[in-house]
Amino acid sequence: MPIEPALDPARTAVLSMDMQAGIVSIYAGDQQDAFTARAAGVLGRCRDRGMTIIHAQVGFRPGMPEISPRNALFSAIRTSERHQQLFKGDAGKIHPAVAPVGEDIVIVKHRISAFVGTDLDMILRAKEIDTLVLFGIATSGVVLSTLLDAIDADYRAIVIKDCCADQDEDVQSVLLEKLFPRRGTVVTSAELLESLSG
């Protein structure tokens, strides 16, 4: 089923979020080749159509001064050497299957949402983008938070459900089948690619 209204490539950005090698290996597990192949297919086609591609990744300065002890999620990273390894070296880099290419934009974030504390909104408004295509890991983390921030900022939002992953299947199902469709459009990667072929 085609996406209506049709996407305007000049006013559409694709957000590939938290697709770092260490995170992908945990959340996608033995399905990571198929998972990253779907995401790479979306990025490639959207890039070819002239859409803006933006990669959001989690990262911190040495000593992690961005992390408040009051932040329950991120303070656990600050106190755990094992968790910190997810954001260092090769594990902290964007997975090679979906790595930035050419003029892709990379933003580094220090919170769950790709909007909080970053220049994402500035970039989108400077490029006169009004539509966001979202995917990433985790569905209940960066995808949920970024989607809510996006719609509150009046962006049109489209979530690619089979390019999202979460460790809790029940939460994943509720978000993709009930919450997200009330706030935006939810499609498969195949449906998105079909829409772009017209």
Secondary structure as a PSIPRED ss2 file (coil, helix, strand):
# PSIPRED VFORMAT (PSIPRED V4.0)

   1 M C   1.000  0.000  0.000
   2 P C   1.000  0.000  0.000
   3 I C   1.000  0.000  0.000
   4 E C   1.000  0.000  0.000
   5 P C   1.000  0.000  0.000
   6 A C   1.000  0.000  0.000
   7 L C   1.000  0.000  0.000
   8 D C   1.000  0.000  0.000
   9 P H   0.000  1.000  0.000
  10 A H   0.000  1.000  0.000
  11 R H   0.000  1.000  0.000
  12 T E   0.000  0.000  1.000
  13 A E   0.000  0.000  1.000
  14 V E   0.000  0.000  1.000
  15 L E   0.000  0.000  1.000
  16 S E   0.000  0.000  1.000
  17 M E   0.000  0.000  1.000
  18 D C   1.000  0.000  0.000
  19 M C   1.000  0.000  0.000
  20 Q E   0.000  0.000  1.000
  21 A H   0.000  1.000  0.000
  22 G H   0.000  1.000  0.000
  23 I H   0.000  1.000  0.000
  24 V H   0.000  1.000  0.000
  25 S H   0.000  1.000  0.000
  26 I H   0.000  1.000  0.000
  27 Y H   0.000  1.000  0.000
  28 A H   0.000  1.000  0.000
  29 G H   0.000  1.000  0.000
  30 D H   0.000  1.000  0.000
  31 Q H   0.000  1.000  0.000
  32 Q H   0.000  1.000  0.000
  33 D H   0.000  1.000  0.000
  34 A H   0.000  1.000  0.000
  35 F H   0.000  1.000  0.000
  36 T H   0.000  1.000  0.000
  37 A H   0.000  1.000  0.000
  38 R H   0.000  1.000  0.000
  39 A H   0.000  1.000  0.000
  40 A H   0.000  1.000  0.000
  41 G H   0.000  1.000  0.000
  42 V H   0.000  1.000  0.000
  43 L H   0.000  1.000  0.000
  44 G H   0.000  1.000  0.000
  45 R H   0.000  1.000  0.000
  46 C H   0.000  1.000  0.000
  47 R H   0.000  1.000  0.000
  48 D H   0.000  1.000  0.000
  49 R C   1.000  0.000  0.000
  50 G C   1.000  0.000  0.000
  51 M C   1.000  0.000  0.000
  52 T E   0.000  0.000  1.000
  53 I E   0.000  0.000  1.000
  54 I E   0.000  0.000  1.000
  55 H E   0.000  0.000  1.000
  56 A E   0.000  0.000  1.000
  57 Q E   0.000  0.000  1.000
  58 V E   0.000  0.000  1.000
  59 G C   1.000  0.000  0.000
  60 F C   1.000  0.000  0.000
  61 R C   1.000  0.000  0.000
  62 P C   1.000  0.000  0.000
  63 G C   1.000  0.000  0.000
  64 M C   1.000  0.000  0.000
  65 P C   1.000  0.000  0.000
  66 E C   1.000  0.000  0.000
  67 I C   1.000  0.000  0.000
  68 S C   1.000  0.000  0.000
  69 P C   1.000  0.000  0.000
  70 R C   1.000  0.000  0.000
  71 N C   1.000  0.000  0.000
  72 A H   0.000  1.000  0.000
  73 L H   0.000  1.000  0.000
  74 F H   0.000  1.000  0.000
  75 S H   0.000  1.000  0.000
  76 A H   0.000  1.000  0.000
  77 I H   0.000  1.000  0.000
  78 R H   0.000  1.000  0.000
  79 T C   1.000  0.000  0.000
  80 S C   1.000  0.000  0.000
  81 E H   0.000  1.000  0.000
  82 R H   0.000  1.000  0.000
  83 H H   0.000  1.000  0.000
  84 Q H   0.000  1.000  0.000
  85 Q H   0.000  1.000  0.000
  86 L H   0.000  1.000  0.000
  87 F H   0.000  1.000  0.000
  88 K C   1.000  0.000  0.000
  89 G H   0.000  1.000  0.000
  90 D H   0.000  1.000  0.000
  91 A H   0.000  1.000  0.000
  92 G H   0.000  1.000  0.000
  93 K C   1.000  0.000  0.000
  94 I E   0.000  0.000  1.000
  95 H C   1.000  0.000  0.000
  96 P H   0.000  1.000  0.000
  97 A H   0.000  1.000  0.000
  98 V H   0.000  1.000  0.000
  99 A C   1.000  0.000  0.000
 100 P C   1.000  0.000  0.000
 101 V C   1.000  0.000  0.000
 102 G C   1.000  0.000  0.000
 103 E C   1.000  0.000  0.000
 104 D C   1.000  0.000  0.000
 105 I E   0.000  0.000  1.000
 106 V E   0.000  0.000  1.000
 107 I E   0.000  0.000  1.000
 108 V E   0.000  0.000  1.000
 109 K E   0.000  0.000  1.000
 110 H C   1.000  0.000  0.000
 111 R C   1.000  0.000  0.000
 112 I C   1.000  0.000  0.000
 113 S C   1.000  0.000  0.000
 114 A C   1.000  0.000  0.000
 115 F C   1.000  0.000  0.000
 116 V C   1.000  0.000  0.000
 117 G C   1.000  0.000  0.000
 118 T C   1.000  0.000  0.000
 119 D C   1.000  0.000  0.000
 120 L H   0.000  1.000  0.000
 121 D H   0.000  1.000  0.000
 122 M H   0.000  1.000  0.000
 123 I H   0.000  1.000  0.000
 124 L H   0.000  1.000  0.000
 125 R H   0.000  1.000  0.000
 126 A H   0.000  1.000  0.000
 127 K C   1.000  0.000  0.000
 128 E C   1.000  0.000  0.000
 129 I C   1.000  0.000  0.000
 130 D C   1.000  0.000  0.000
 131 T E   0.000  0.000  1.000
 132 L E   0.000  0.000  1.000
 133 V E   0.000  0.000  1.000
 134 L E   0.000  0.000  1.000
 135 F E   0.000  0.000  1.000
 136 G E   0.000  0.000  1.000
 137 I E   0.000  0.000  1.000
 138 A C   1.000  0.000  0.000
 139 T H   0.000  1.000  0.000
 140 S H   0.000  1.000  0.000
 141 G H   0.000  1.000  0.000
 142 V H   0.000  1.000  0.000
 143 V H   0.000  1.000  0.000
 144 L H   0.000  1.000  0.000
 145 S H   0.000  1.000  0.000
 146 T H   0.000  1.000  0.000
 147 L H   0.000  1.000  0.000
 148 L H   0.000  1.000  0.000
 149 D H   0.000  1.000  0.000
 150 A H   0.000  1.000  0.000
 151 I H   0.000  1.000  0.000
 152 D H   0.000  1.000  0.000
 153 A C   1.000  0.000  0.000
 154 D C   1.000  0.000  0.000
 155 Y C   1.000  0.000  0.000
 156 R E   0.000  0.000  1.000
 157 A E   0.000  0.000  1.000
 158 I E   0.000  0.000  1.000
 159 V E   0.000  0.000  1.000
 160 I E   0.000  0.000  1.000
 161 K E   0.000  0.000  1.000
 162 D E   0.000  0.000  1.000
 163 C E   0.000  0.000  1.000
 164 C E   0.000  0.000  1.000
 165 A E   0.000  0.000  1.000
 166 D C   1.000  0.000  0.000
 167 Q C   1.000  0.000  0.000
 168 D C   1.000  0.000  0.000
 169 E H   0.000  1.000  0.000
 170 D H   0.000  1.000  0.000
 171 V H   0.000  1.000  0.000
 172 Q H   0.000  1.000  0.000
 173 S H   0.000  1.000  0.000
 174 V H   0.000  1.000  0.000
 175 L H   0.000  1.000  0.000
 176 L H   0.000  1.000  0.000
 177 E H   0.000  1.000  0.000
 178 K H   0.000  1.000  0.000
 179 L H   0.000  1.000  0.000
 180 F H   0.000  1.000  0.000
 181 P H   0.000  1.000  0.000
 182 R H   0.000  1.000  0.000
 183 R H   0.000  1.000  0.000
 184 G C   1.000  0.000  0.000
 185 T E   0.000  0.000  1.000
 186 V E   0.000  0.000  1.000
 187 V E   0.000  0.000  1.000
 188 T C   1.000  0.000  0.000
 189 S H   0.000  1.000  0.000
 190 A H   0.000  1.000  0.000
 191 E H   0.000  1.000  0.000
 192 L H   0.000  1.000  0.000
 193 L H   0.000  1.000  0.000
 194 E H   0.000  1.000  0.000
 195 S H   0.000  1.000  0.000
 196 L H   0.000  1.000  0.000
 197 S H   0.000  1.000  0.000
 198 G C   1.000  0.000  0.000
